[in-house]
């Protein structure tokens, strides 16, 4: 399965960001199902998460907030984000397998074509 996402570049000083809505509820007994019921997401921009929260306010308590998380621990998410940032037809991995290709084409070392 291939999924294409528009991930916000506004990363809030977090590597490979994604956002969730956290709706904290007090509970004397905390099991994983209770914790997951307090989290809605993922979203791939703060605006998307905030818009969802605003449009579905009736589903949340007044304490619900949008929070930014890091996807750095997910190898697949990191690779997908890095691949999406590539502006040209070549990725960093391919640069080393393309002999005699000027660096100005690959953007590996701009200005150093030797």
ABEGO torsion letter per residue (X at the ends): XBBBBBBBABAGGBBGBBBBBBBBBBBABBBAAAAAAABBOBBABAAAAAAAAAAAAAABBAABBBBBBBAAABAAAAAAAAAAABABABBAAAAAABBGBBAAAAGABBGBAX
